[in-house]
Amino acid sequence: MLLVPPLSRRTLLHGAALAAGASLLPRPARAADALITRPIPSSGERLPAMGIGTSRRYEVAVTPEATAPLREAVERFVALGGTVIDTAPSYGTAEDVLGLILEGLREKIFLATKVAARGREAAQAETERSFQRLRTDKIDLIAVHNLIDTEVNLAVLRALKEKGRIRYVGVTVWRDEQFPDLEAVMKREKLDFVQVNYALDSRAAAERILPLAAERGVAVMVNVPFGRDRLFKAVKDKPLPDFATAFGCKSWAQFFLKYVLANEAVTCPIPGMAKASYVEDNLAAATGRLPDAAERRKMEAFIDAV
């Protein structure tokens, strides 16, 4: 769920526009553009199919001045229909930053965080700190971060769910090497969510994890949908392929995100968005038509060849 460095991404967008013509300039999303929504299988609640990840870019000083650009991004996100924001105690000051910038917006946000403690008492203490740092008495989703002490942490989370303090529980991973352990947990435990790495150049999750999530009725958040900057680096100075216009792509970010969303097992990618312009670009990927199976194969062949 990392964001590309602002300068490099701005350069890529500008370069794509110069190469492909003014018609390919990123079109800002508008409130009138209905966002695609996907259901949480365990409840039927529908979520807008694009969220914000807060690793790195939301790790700033907890002051009104430092957080002002982030609040602007979140306000734009909400105005365009976004709700899902994901964070974690391990993301530096990100929970504290969200606690500050969500004042007045909290009721409009599907708020997710994580727990990575070892042992019941440590897990209880860490989750309580998350409530305090986020300045809320209810968190929509808490997931076990990187499958750390999974059984103990899930027990703590389920107790919070029974008390009505959280609404959903899940687990997360961020590397392909974790997939066998994730698969075992998904088969053994009743989960509302998993969070997994999946991108156009990192497709292993589609082989077993995403089908298993669909089979087990588990919602899927996707982290690092830009491949930790690999994808943007791969297409640097290259124009969008002509076939991308058929499904409404106006930027490389939209190209990458539409690929991820085209897998119907995916509930919500969570790319980093620290600027309002990135919010507009990314949310536009969750509008209009998504690539079909044949187009997805073209996207894979294109990226594999660069």
N, C-alpha and C positions, 0 to 999 in steps of 0.2 A: 504494500500500500504506500509505496514511496512515490513521491513526485519528482519529475525530472527537474534539474536546475532551471530556474526561470529564464535565464539568458539563453540556454541551449534550446529550450522549447520554443521561446519566442522566435529564435532564429530559424528553427525548423518550420514553424508555421509560415513565416515570411517567405522562406525559400520555396515552400510548396506552392504558395500563392503566385510567386513570380514565375515559376516553372509551368504551372497549369492554368494560369490566367485568373483574372479577377473573379470569375464565377466560382472559383474554389476557395475564396476567402472564407474563414470560419463564420458561419451564420449564427449570431447570438440566439440562444433559445428565448422564447417568449412565453409569457404565462399562458397564452392560447395554445401552445404546443403541448398536447397531453402526453405526459410521461408514461411509458410502458410500466405496468405494475405486474408484480409476481406474488403469488400467495405463499404464506408460511404454511406448509402442509399440516402442521400439528394443530393449527387453530383456524385456518382459512383467512386470517387477516392478510390484507394485501399491502405490499410495500412498493414505493417507487423504485424502479430497477436501476438506480444509481445513487451511491452514497459517498461520503467523505471519509477518507482515512487520515489520521492525525499524526502518524509517526514522522519525526524530524521537523516537518514544516510548522507544527503547532507547539514545538518545544522552545518557546520564547519566554521572555520575562513576563511575569503576571502583573502587568500594568496596563492601564487604558491606552497608553501611547503605543506600546509594543504590540498589543493585541488588536488595535484598530483595523488594520488591513484584513485580519482574520475574521473579525466580526462582520466587516463589509462582505467578505466572501460567503459567510454563513447566512447573512441576511438575504443575499442574492439567491443562494441555494434554496432557502425557504420560500422566497417569492416565486421561484420557478417550479415549486411543487416538491422539492426534495425534503426528505425527513431523516434518513439514516446517517448517523455519525458514529464512527467506531474509534475507540481509543484503548489505552491500557496504562496501568500503573508504571510499567517499564518505559513508557515514552516520555521520560523526563518530566517536564512541567505540563504536558498536554492535558491531563485531567484538570489541573488547576486552571489552565487557560480556558478550557471549555466551561468550567464552572462560572468563570467571569463573563465570557461572551454570550452564554446562553441565558443570562438574566433577561426575562421578558420573552424568551423564545422557547423555553424548556418544554412547554406543553405541545409544541409543534414538532418536536424532535423524537425520533426513535433512537434512543441512546444505548450504545453498546460499549462495554468494557470487558476486562479480562481479569483472571486471577492466576498467579504463577507461584503461589506459596507452597511450601512443603510442610505438611502436618496440619491438623484441624485448627489448632489455636492460631497459627500463623495465617491460615486462609481466612479465618473469621476476622482477624485484625486487618488484613489487607483489604477485604471487601468493605469493611467499615470505613477505612480511609478513603476508598473510592467514593462512597456516598458523601463523605465530608468534602472531598476535593471537588467533586462535581456539583456540590451544593444542591442536592436533590434527595428526596426521601424515597424515590422509586427509580430503578434502572430497568430498562426494557429487556436487555440481554446481558448476561455475564457468561463468558466462555472460559474454559480451562485453557490457558495459554500454552501452546507447544506441548500439549499432553503431559504437563508436569504434574506428578502425583494425582493422576486423573481420578481415581476412585474416591480419594479423600476429598478432593476439591469439588467433584460432582455432588457428593453427599452434602457438603456445606451449601452449595448453590441450590440444591433441591429443598433444603430446609428454608432458605430465603424465599424460594418460590412458593412454598406452602404458606408462608406468612404474608404473601402478597407484596413483598418488597422488590422482587424481580418477576418478570413475566415469562422469560424464556432462558434455557440453559443450552450450552453447546461446548464445543472444543475447537481448537485451532491448530494448524500447522503452517509452515511456510516453505518447506523443502520437499522435493520428490522422495528423498530417502525416508521421510516420515510416513509415507503412504501405507506401508504394510501395517504399522502400528495403528494408524488412523482407521484403516479398514477393520481391524479387529475390534476397536472401540465402537465403531458404528454398528457392527453386528451384535455386540454384547450389550450396549447401553441404549436406552431410549433418549434420543436427543432431539432438540428443536432445531438446532443450527450446527453446521460445521463451517469453518473458514479455511480456505485452501488456496494455494498458489496455482494460477492458471492464466495462460497468456498465449497469444498467437505463436510465439516461439518456444513455449513451454507447455506442451499439450498433454502430458502424462496423466493429469487428473481426469481427463475425458475417457480414459481406458477403463478404469474400475471405480474410482471414487464418485464421479458425478452420476453414473448409472446406479450405483449403490444408494446414493442419496435419494434419487428418484424412487427407487424401490422401497426404501425404508421410510419415506415421507419426511425427509430432513431438508430444511432450507439451506442454501449455500451462499455464503459471502465469498467473494473472490478478492484476495489481496494480490499485490504486485501485478495488476493486469497489463502494465507496460513493461513487464520483464525486468524490473529494476534498471530502467534506462537502456537496456540492451536494444529494444525495438527502435527507439528514437535514434540511437547511434547507427543502427543498421540502415536506416532510410535517410540519413542526413544528406541533404542536397538533392534528394530524389523526388520527382513529382508523384502524386497519387496515380495509381494505375487507372486507366479509363473506365474499367468495369466498376470502380468504386462509386461512380455517380449513380449507378442503377439503384443502389440502396441508400442514397442520400448522404454519402460521406463528403464533408467539406474540409476535413483536416486529418492528419495522421492519428491524432488522439481518438477521433471518432471511428476511424478505420479499425484501430486496435480494440476499442471498447465494444463496437458492434459485433466483432468476431466473438468475443467472450459472451455477450448477451444472446447471441444466436443459439447457444446451447440452452435449451429450455429448462435444464436442471439448475441453471444458475439463477439465483434470486436477486443478487445485488452485488456488482463490483464496487469496490471502495477505493478508487484512486485518490491520491492526495490532491487537495485543492486549496491552495493558500491565497488565491487571487480570484476576484469576481470574474475576470475574463476566462480563467480556467474552468470555473463553475459553468459558465455559459457554454463553452465549447464541449465539456464533458457531458453535461445534461442533454445537449442536443443529440448525443449518441443514443440516448434512451427514448427517442421519438422516431416516428415514421417506421419504415420497413427495415427489417433485419435481413442479412444475407441468408439465402437458402443454402442447401447442402452443396450444390454445385459451385456456388460462389464462395463458400467457405473453403472448398478444395482449391480454388484459384488463389485465395488469400494465403493459404498454407504454402502453395507452390511458389508464390511470389516471394514471400519472406524467406523461405528456405534457399532461394536462389541468390539473395543479396548478401 
